[in-house]
Amino acid sequence: MTVTKDSIIGDVLDAYPQTAELFFSIGMHCLGCPASRGESVADACMVHGVDADELIAKINSVIAQ
């Protein structure tokens, strides 16, 4: 699975739980909340004022390891 801006956070976390730290690092601390798990990566980045391309690059780097 390659993570994109349209990927759903809950799907990413289910497949790659080690990515949780990256979401925490952008201030997304409610990863267990149904609303946040249903958001796309792009939506979360917009809300938290983070560059989506940078976060996606980090996520894909972590899951490639």
C-alpha positions, 0 to 999 in steps of 0.5 A: 500500500502506498499512502496518498493524500486521499488515503484514510488515516484509519486504513493507514494506521491499521496497515502500518501502526508504526506511522502513528508517531508521524500523526502525533508529530503534527498534533493529531493526538486523537487517533482513536476518535472515529472522526479522525480515523475517517479523515483523509491524510490531506484533510488532517494536514489541512486542519493541522496546518501541515504540508501534506506532501511532506507528511506523505513522504515521511509516511511512505519512507517509514513503511518502506523500511 
